[in-house]
C-alpha cells in the first residue's frame, strides 16, 4: 500500500513523532518540502509505502492533522519526488565524474 500526506510545517514535530513509532518507522518513508517540488500544495509532503495494516495505522494517526492526497495528486507528487531524486543523483554523479 502507498499513501501520501501534506502536513503543515507547524505540525512537523507531530509528524516526526508518528514516523519514529514502531512499526511505522519500518515503512518506506519519503519526505520533501513542497517548495522543492513543482506542485501546488504547501507544507511537508510525506509518502509512506509498505504493509497495508501499518499504512492504515499511520493514516489514522496522521489524518488527525494532515491532509491525505488523493490518488491523482499522489501520483503527481510521487513523480515529482522521483524526478527530484533523479536530478540530485545526476548532480552528485557529475561531482565525481560519473
HELIX and SHEET records of a PDB file:
HELIX    1   1 UNK A    9  UNK A   11  5                                   3    
HELIX    2   2 UNK A   12  UNK A   19  1                                   8    
HELIX    3   3 UNK A   24  UNK A   26  5                                   3    
HELIX    4   4 UNK A   34  UNK A   36  5                                   3    
HELIX    5   5 UNK A   52  UNK A   62  1                                  11    
HELIX    6   6 UNK A   71  UNK A   95  1                                  25    
SHEET    1   A 4 UNK A  28  UNK A  33  0                                        
SHEET    2   A 4 UNK A  44  UNK A  49 -1                                        
SHEET    3   A 4 UNK A   2  UNK A   7 -1                                        
SHEET    4   A 4 UNK A  67  UNK A  68 -1                                        
END                                                                             
